[in-house]
Amino acid sequence: MLKFLNKTLAQFLIQEKFPKVKVAVIGDLMLDRYVWGRVSRISPEAPVPIIQVERKTSCLGGAGNVACNLAALGCQVHLVGVVGADFEASILAEEMQLANLSTDWLVVDSTRPTTVKTRIIGKSQQVVRLDEESTELVNEDIEQRLLDCSLALLDNVDVVILSDYNKGVLTDNFLKIFLHKSKLKQIPVLVDPKRKDYTMYIGATAITPNRSESELSLNRTLVSDQDFEIAAREFQRKYAFEAVLITRSEQGITLLHNANVHHLPSQSREVFDVSGAGDCVIATLAAALSAGLSWAEATELANLSAGVTIQKVGTTPVRVEELLQVLEQEGIGSANSKVLELPELMRHIAIWRAEGKMVAFTNGCFDLLHVGHVTYLDKAKDMADILIVGLNTDLSVKRLKGSERPITPELDRARVLASLSSVDAVVLFNEDTPIELIRAIKPNLLIKGADYQGKEVVGSEFVHSYQGRVELIPFVEDRSTTSIVQKLRRMSSHTI
């Protein structure tokens, strides 16, 4: 069971918001070639397997694979990179067109070859990889053309991904200028690094190194959750990133956002090939953040997506249908996911309203939940499509009911309420009244107990101002937290 995501919200954003997300992917373009075959026997010439070739395939690698993952998720993608003036560049362009990616932003450098990585696969296992590439820095003319293309896109994208494989394309000068300009325009930049020193990434929003890249940069081995937390904090402190996300292959992901750290275990059941997992993570992360998910939610969705891709052989993007399917299988939407902070609740309300649903609001302390509460909430739910419960925090309850209350802590009360099928969301408030919540939520229906008959219901004037309704529901007789507490005290005194 996942910790942060809500299934309904995630599915809505994937289907409705992802197609509107605009992403620029800038970096090292590669052509990934695969030679597929079966192992027939060991060579008599050397102790190596003989692969009987059955088929050959090509696909986009490096920054191209990130772009393919975004396109597979339905996003609008602009891919910027350098290719050679060679036959491989034409194949790469064909692969881009097959993935519905425009070739308008490709910069041709006749002095260097198109990067090609050839993987030999036998019995679903990679046997060897052949690399054809140049790692020399691009010349000033190519750097300027690349920079012009990249800066031109800043006015038309929601987020930028820098896919830096340290092949000489993203030069220090390029990074310095581009990161400065993107920060001025408040465009978030996520970096997938291959350099040892991350100094040139200062100004980026977040960095997503894998385990080996993190170890290389820090010059030490990372094993435990604590190791990865310390590493993430060191990166954040040294380079001032808003977030650090370290991918750990089959061990999942460590996220540091501001001061909060989360360790998310891998969702994969069987690992076949981790190549391309980092590309999948940063692509899903960028799409999810741009669609409105929090860092924790977006990372959890990215982790789920990576769990799909490492079950495949080769760098195969995760399609929308696959992500939706694995979301459904995970059964996201537990009681915990109904307990929401106000900003997250407002995103849910926007979705519910877009679906034409009537939203009701009620509030209370709900200390020692009993049949009177349950009946009341059932009746409230019958009046609307969505029932939101505002719950007094412990401090608020103490002010209202005395120092001995509440009996049950706020998080326990919230979770018990959220477990009821009649309740769609629970939000805590620290004030004596829920008026600020009511003003934020603007419920179609404000519901209170019938004991408010003849009294002013907090928020009623505001709700009536936009033609909302206020309804009073009778309580179940002789059922209240106060009467339960009094009975327990009598029983305790008799025992003494």
C-alpha positions in Angstrom: 0.0 0.0 0.0 1.4 3.4 -1.0 1.8 6.2 1.5 1.0 9.5 -0.2 -0.9 9.0 -3.4 -4.7 9.0 -3.7 -5.8 6.7 -6.5 -8.7 8.9 -7.8 -6.5 12.0 -7.8 -3.6 10.3 -9.5 -5.8 8.7 -12.2 -7.5 12.0 -12.9 -4.2 13.9 -13.3 -2.7 11.2 -15.5 -5.6 11.2 -17.9 -6.6 14.9 -17.8 -3.5 16.9 -16.8 -0.6 15.0 -18.3 -1.6 15.8 -21.9 -1.4 19.5 -21.0 2.1 19.4 -19.5 4.8 20.9 -21.6 8.4 19.7 -21.0 11.7 20.6 -22.6 14.3 17.8 -22.4 17.8 19.0 -23.1 21.0 16.9 -23.1 22.9 14.0 -24.6 21.1 12.3 -27.4 21.9 8.7 -28.1 20.7 5.9 -30.4 20.3 2.6 -28.5 20.7 -0.5 -30.7 19.8 -4.0 -29.5 20.9 -7.2 -31.0 18.6 -10.0 -29.7 19.4 -13.6 -29.9 19.8 -16.9 -28.1 22.9 -18.5 -26.6 23.7 -21.6 -28.6 27.0 -22.6 -27.1 30.4 -21.4 -25.8 32.8 -20.2 -28.5 35.8 -22.6 -29.2 37.9 -19.4 -29.8 37.4 -17.9 -26.4 35.4 -18.6 -23.2 32.5 -16.4 -24.4 28.9 -17.3 -25.5 27.9 -17.5 -29.1 24.8 -15.5 -29.7 22.5 -16.7 -32.6 21.1 -13.4 -33.8 17.3 -13.4 -34.2 16.5 -9.7 -34.6 17.8 -6.2 -34.3 16.0 -3.1 -33.0 16.8 0.6 -32.4 15.3 3.2 -30.0 16.2 6.5 -28.5 18.6 6.6 -25.5 19.9 9.2 -23.1 17.9 12.4 -23.3 15.9 10.8 -26.1 14.7 8.0 -23.7 13.5 10.6 -21.2 11.6 12.3 -24.0 10.1 9.0 -25.1 8.9 8.3 -21.5 7.2 11.7 -21.4 5.6 11.2 -24.8 4.3 7.8 -23.7 2.7 9.5 -20.7 0.9 11.8 -23.1 2.9 15.0 -22.4 3.9 17.7 -24.9 7.7 17.3 -25.3 10.4 19.4 -27.0 13.7 17.4 -27.3 16.9 19.5 -27.7 20.3 17.8 -28.4 23.2 17.4 -30.8 23.6 14.7 -33.5 26.3 14.1 -36.1 26.0 14.5 -39.8 25.8 10.7 -40.3 23.5 7.8 -41.1 22.9 7.1 -37.4 21.5 10.6 -37.1 18.8 9.8 -39.7 17.9 6.6 -37.9 17.6 8.6 -34.6 15.4 11.2 -36.4 13.1 8.4 -37.6 12.8 7.0 -34.1 11.9 10.5 -32.9 9.2 10.7 -35.4 7.8 7.3 -34.5 7.6 8.6 -30.9 5.8 11.7 -32.0 8.7 13.9 -31.2 9.7 16.9 -33.4 13.2 17.0 -34.9 13.0 20.8 -35.1 15.3 21.3 -32.1 18.2 19.0 -33.2 21.5 20.7 -33.7 23.8 19.0 -36.2 27.5 18.9 -35.5 29.5 17.6 -38.5 32.7 17.2 -36.4 31.3 14.5 -34.1 29.4 11.2 -34.5 25.9 10.5 -33.3 26.3 8.6 -30.0 25.4 4.9 -30.5 25.2 2.3 -27.8 24.8 -1.3 -29.0 23.7 -3.9 -26.5 23.9 -7.7 -27.3 21.1 -9.5 -25.5 21.1 -13.3 -25.1 18.4 -15.2 -23.2 16.9 -11.9 -22.0 20.3 -10.9 -20.4 22.7 -8.3 -21.6 26.0 -9.9 -22.6 28.0 -6.9 -23.7 27.6 -3.2 -24.7 29.5 -1.4 -27.5 29.8 2.4 -27.3 30.5 4.7 -30.3 30.8 8.3 -29.2 32.8 11.5 -28.7 33.1 13.0 -25.3 34.9 16.2 -26.5 33.3 19.5 -25.6 31.2 20.9 -28.5 32.7 24.0 -30.1 31.4 27.5 -29.4 29.2 27.6 -32.5 27.4 24.4 -31.6 27.1 25.5 -27.9 25.5 28.8 -28.9 23.0 27.1 -31.3 22.1 24.7 -28.5 21.7 27.6 -26.1 19.6 29.6 -28.5 17.2 26.6 -29.0 17.0 25.9 -25.3 16.4 29.5 -24.2 13.7 29.9 -26.9 11.7 27.2 -25.3 11.6 28.7 -21.8 8.5 30.8 -22.6 6.6 27.7 -23.7 7.3 25.0 -21.1 6.2 24.1 -17.6 9.4 22.3 -16.6 12.9 21.5 -18.0 14.9 18.3 -17.7 18.6 18.4 -18.2 19.8 14.9 -19.1 23.6 15.2 -18.7 25.6 12.1 -19.6 28.8 14.2 -19.5 29.4 13.7 -23.3 30.5 17.3 -23.9 27.1 18.7 -24.9 26.0 20.5 -21.7 29.1 22.6 -21.2 29.8 24.6 -18.1 29.1 27.8 -19.9 25.7 26.5 -21.2 24.7 25.4 -17.7 25.7 28.7 -16.1 23.7 30.8 -18.6 20.7 28.4 -19.0 20.2 27.8 -15.2 20.4 31.5 -14.5 17.8 32.3 -17.2 15.4 29.6 -16.1 15.6 30.7 -12.5 14.7 34.3 -13.6 11.7 32.9 -15.5 10.8 30.6 -12.5 10.8 27.5 -14.7 11.8 24.4 -12.5 14.8 22.5 -13.8 15.4 18.8 -12.9 18.9 17.4 -13.5 19.9 13.8 -14.2 23.7 14.0 -13.6 26.7 12.0 -14.7 29.4 14.4 -13.5 31.3 13.8 -10.3 31.1 17.5 -9.3 27.6 19.0 -9.1 28.8 22.6 -8.7 27.7 23.6 -12.3 24.1 22.5 -11.4 23.7 25.1 -8.8 20.5 27.0 -9.7 18.6 23.8 -10.6 15.5 22.9 -8.7 16.4 19.3 -8.1 18.9 16.6 -8.9 18.2 12.9 -9.4 21.4 10.8 -9.2 21.4 7.1 -8.9 23.3 5.2 -6.3 26.6 4.8 -8.2 26.5 8.4 -9.3 26.0 9.5 -5.7 28.8 7.3 -4.4 31.1 8.7 -7.1 30.3 12.3 -6.2 30.7 11.7 -2.5 33.6 9.3 -2.8 32.0 6.8 -0.4 29.8 3.7 -0.3 26.0 4.1 0.4 24.2 1.1 1.9 21.6 1.9 4.5 18.6 4.4 4.5 20.6 6.5 6.8 23.5 6.6 4.4 21.2 7.8 1.6 19.6 10.4 3.9 23.0 11.8 4.9 24.0 11.9 1.2 20.9 13.7 0.2 21.3 16.3 2.9 24.9 16.8 1.9 23.9 17.5 -1.7 21.2 19.9 -0.6 23.4 21.8 1.8 26.3 22.0 -0.6 24.4 22.9 -3.8 21.2 24.5 -2.5 18.7 22.2 -4.4 15.1 22.4 -3.4 14.9 18.6 -3.6 17.3 15.7 -4.0 16.0 12.4 -5.3 18.4 9.4 -5.3 17.3 6.3 -7.3 18.4 3.0 -5.7 17.5 0.5 -8.5 15.6 -2.4 -6.9 15.8 -0.7 -3.5 13.6 2.1 -4.5 14.1 5.9 -4.0 15.2 8.3 -1.3 13.6 11.8 -1.5 14.7 14.9 0.4 12.4 17.9 -0.1 13.1 20.9 2.0 13.9 19.2 5.4 11.7 16.1 4.9 13.2 12.7 3.9 11.2 9.7 2.6 12.5 6.2 1.7 10.2 4.5 -0.9 10.8 0.8 -1.5 10.7 -0.5 -5.1 7.3 -1.6 -6.3 8.8 -4.2 -8.7 8.2 -7.8 -8.1 11.0 -9.1 -10.4 13.9 -7.1 -11.8 15.0 -7.9 -15.4 16.8 -4.7 -16.5 17.5 -1.5 -14.6 18.7 0.4 -17.7 16.5 3.4 -18.4 14.9 3.3 -14.9 16.4 6.7 -14.0 15.0 8.2 -17.3 11.6 6.8 -16.4 11.8 8.3 -12.9 12.8 11.8 -13.9 10.2 11.9 -16.7 7.3 10.8 -14.5 8.5 13.1 -11.7 8.5 16.1 -14.1 5.0 15.3 -15.4 3.5 14.7 -12.0 4.9 17.9 -10.5 3.7 19.9 -13.4 0.3 18.3 -13.1 0.0 19.5 -9.5 1.2 16.6 -7.3 3.4 17.3 -4.3 7.0 16.2 -4.3 6.2 13.2 -2.1 3.2 12.2 -4.3 5.2 12.8 -7.6 8.1 10.7 -6.3 5.8 7.9 -5.3 4.2 7.9 -8.8 7.7 7.9 -10.3 8.8 5.0 -8.1 5.7 3.1 -9.2 6.5 3.8 -12.9 10.1 2.7 -12.4 8.8 -0.6 -10.9 7.1 -1.2 -14.2 10.1 -0.4 -16.4 12.7 -2.5 -14.6 10.5 -5.6 -15.2 11.2 -5.1 -18.9 14.3 -5.8 -21.0 15.7 -2.8 -22.7 14.8 0.9 -22.4 11.1 0.6 -23.0 8.9 3.6 -21.9 6.0 3.1 -19.5 2.7 3.8 -21.3 -0.2 5.6 -19.7 -2.3 2.4 -19.7 0.4 0.6 -17.8 0.8 3.3 -15.2 -3.0 3.4 -14.7 -3.1 -0.4 -14.4 -0.4 -0.6 -11.8 -2.1 2.2 -9.9 -5.3 0.1 -9.8 -3.4 -3.0 -8.7 -1.7 -1.1 -5.9 -5.1 -0.4 -4.4 -4.2 3.2 -3.5 -6.9 5.0 -1.5 -6.6 3.8 2.1 -8.0 5.6 5.1 -4.7 7.4 5.5 -5.0 8.9 2.0 -8.3 10.6 3.1 -6.6 12.6 5.8 -5.6 15.7 3.8 -4.0 19.1 4.4 -5.9 22.0 3.0 -3.9 22.6 -0.2 -4.2 18.9 -1.1 -7.9 18.9 -0.2 -8.5 21.9 -2.5 -7.1 19.9 -5.4 -9.5 17.1 -4.7 -12.4 19.6 -4.5 -11.5 21.0 -7.9 -11.7 17.6 -9.4 -15.0 16.7 -7.6 -16.5 20.0 -8.8 -15.3 19.4 -12.3 -17.2 16.1 -12.2 -20.3 17.9 -11.1 -20.4 16.5 -7.6 -22.2 18.2 -4.6 -19.8 18.8 -1.7 -21.0 18.8 1.9 -19.1 19.9 5.0 -19.5 19.1 8.6 -17.2 19.4 11.6 -16.7 18.3 15.2 -14.3 16.9 17.7 -15.5 13.2 17.2 -13.8 12.1 20.4 -14.6 8.4 21.2 -16.4 7.8 17.9 -19.8 6.1 18.7 -23.0 5.0 16.9 -24.4 8.6 17.2 -21.5 9.9 15.2 -21.7 7.1 12.6 -25.5 7.6 12.1 -25.0 11.4 11.8 -22.3 11.0 9.2 -24.3 8.4 7.3 -27.2 10.8 7.1 -24.9 13.7 6.1 -23.5 11.6 3.2 -27.0 10.8 2.0 -27.5 14.5 1.3 -24.5 14.9 -1.0 -22.0 13.2 -3.3 -18.9 14.1 -1.2 -18.7 14.5 2.6 -15.8 16.5 4.0 -15.3 16.4 7.8 -13.4 19.2 9.6 -11.8 17.8 12.7 -10.7 19.9 15.7 -7.1 19.4 16.6 -6.1 18.4 20.2 -5.3 22.0 21.1 -8.7 23.1 19.8 -10.5 20.4 21.7 -8.8 21.4 25.0 -9.8 25.0 24.6 -13.4 24.0 23.9 -13.9 21.1 26.3 -11.3 21.4 29.0 -7.8 20.1 29.8 -8.8 16.4 30.1 -10.0 16.2 26.6 -9.6 14.9 24.0 -9.4 11.3 25.1 -8.2 10.1 21.7 -5.3 12.0 19.9 -6.1 13.9 16.7 -4.4 11.6 14.3 -6.2 8.5 15.7 -9.5 10.4 15.5 -8.7 11.4 11.9 -7.9 7.9 10.8 -10.9 6.3 12.4 -13.2 8.9 10.8 -11.4 8.3 7.4 -12.1 4.6 7.7 -15.9 5.2 7.4 -17.3 4.8 4.0 -19.5 7.8 4.4 -16.5 10.1 4.8 -14.5 11.2 1.7 -12.0 13.5 3.3 -10.8 14.6 6.8 -9.1 17.9 7.3 -7.8 19.1 10.7 -8.2 22.7 12.0 -6.7 24.4 15.0 -9.1 27.3 15.4 -12.1 27.3 17.7 -14.5 27.4 14.8 -14.2 26.0 11.2 -15.1 29.4 9.5 -11.7 29.7 7.7 -12.1 26.1 6.3 -15.7 26.8 5.2 -14.6 30.0 3.4 -11.8 28.0 1.6 -14.0 25.0 0.7 -17.2 26.8 -0.1 -19.4 23.7 0.4 -22.7 23.3 -1.5 -24.1 22.0 1.8 -23.2 22.9 5.4 -24.4 20.3 7.9 -24.7 20.5 11.7 -26.5 18.6 14.4 -30.1 19.5 15.3 -29.0 20.9 18.6 -28.2 24.0 16.6 -31.9 24.6 16.0 -32.6 28.2 16.7 -28.8 29.0 17.0 -26.4 30.5 14.5 -24.5 27.9 12.7 -20.9 29.1 12.1 -20.5 29.8 8.4 -24.2 29.8 7.6 -24.2 33.4 6.5 -21.3 32.9 4.2 -22.8 29.7 2.7 -26.1 31.4 2.1 -24.3 34.3 0.3 -23.6 32.0 -2.7 -26.9 30.1 -2.5 -25.5 27.2 -0.6 -27.7 25.3 1.9 -27.5 24.7 5.7 -29.1 21.5 7.0 -29.5 20.2 10.6 -29.5 16.5 11.4 -31.1 15.0 14.6 -28.7 13.1 16.9 -29.3 9.6 18.1 -30.8 10.0 21.6 -28.6 9.1 24.6 -25.5 8.7 22.5 -22.7 11.2 23.1 -19.1 11.2 24.1 -19.9 13.1 27.3 -22.3 10.4 28.4 -19.8 7.7 27.6 -17.1 9.5 29.6 -19.5 10.0 32.6 -20.4 6.3 32.5 -16.7 5.3 32.5 -16.1 7.6 35.5 -19.0 6.0 37.4 -17.7 2.6 36.7 -14.2 3.6 37.8 -15.5 5.0 41.1 -17.5 1.9 41.8 -14.5 -0.3 41.2 -12.5 1.8 43.6 
